[in-house]
Every structure is written in C-alpha cells, then in structure tokens.
Amino acid sequence: MHGFLKVLRFILLAEYILCVSMKAFRYKPLSFKDLPLLHAWYTLPHVVKSYARRLFSFEELEEKYTPYILGGKGICGFICYMDGKPLGYIQHYPVKRYPWQGHELGEKLASCAGLDVFIGEKAFLGCGLGRLMIARFIQKHLKKYYTYCAVDPEVDNVRAIRCYEACGFSIHKKILSEDRREHYLMLKEHRVI
C-alpha cells in the first residue's frame, strides 16, 4: 500500500507541474494604473518582509515608481499576469548602472541584468510559480540583450534562494546592502540569441 501511495503522489505532482507549466504568463509594463495594486501588495506581510522592508504610503510608492514608469532611471518594471490574473511584480535594470558594492563581477558587469521580483498574491506562494515567472521573463525580456542575470536575496530568505537555484542561478558571493544586511549575489549565465 505504501508503494501505491508514492506512485499516486508522483502522478498527482506530475499533473500539477504540467498544469502550472502550461499557464499563460504575460508581463505588462508598469503604469500609473497599477500603483493601487502595487501598494496593496506592499502592505502584505510577506512582501514587507522579503521585498519592501517597510510600509510605504501610497504617495511614497508613487514617488518611488514614477521614474520607472516614465523611463527615467533605466529600471523597467512589470506586473506579471497568469491566466489574466495579477500574480506579482518583476523589474530589471542594467547592473553596470546600479552595481552592488564589492560585486567582483569584472567583465560580466557590462552584460548583466539585475532582477527584483516578488509574488504579490499570497494564494500563489509556495506553488512553484516564482520559478516559472522568472524563467519565462528571462526568456522573453532579457535573453536577447544580456549574457548574465543577477539577483540578491537576503541570506536568510531561503524560499527565494531555492527559487533562484531552481531557475539556474548560483551563489557568486556574499555582499552587504546599503543598510548592512547580508545578501547573496547570485548569477545565471545564458547565451545571447
């Protein structure tokens, strides 16, 4: 009986992965209309803890993201939709414009995109969607232009680190953020098409 349950569990897991991998992801450039949704996500405990680091007023959030929307900082933000439902936020930027202190990337710096990402909808946490969201984003928006992608999760954010590892990122080195928190600088290499 125990062997049967293992097989059944494997079949159910395989069906789940197949269903999730067939989901349609769409990345819509961030606009002013998205700010109320983004602000709602910024108030959720899991986003505050792993991404925002503090609560933002709507005005503060608007001030932070207006340059992204207008294209003035070189940071491109997107709302990710899965099957037409908002799932989370993802942004990319040229690392050479916003390098980490002590990054030791050398020549890789010139062709490296930084990524910041979070799943906003709590119901979608822990389902493997972060990995798919990131992988498809890299394929669609970055692979043609960059040889490397970099992320910088805090060292205690095990969930994010595992997600990035599942996407093919590996730890390059430990770095300190401006507020002296320890992060892993993680890199993924891919061929430019």
Helices and strands as residue ranges (DSSP letters): H 2-21, E 25-29, G 32-34, H 35-42, H 45-47, I 48-52, H 58-70, E 76-82, E 85-94, G 106-111, E 112-119, G 122-124, H 129-137, I 138-142, E 148-151, H 158-166, E 170-176, E 182-189
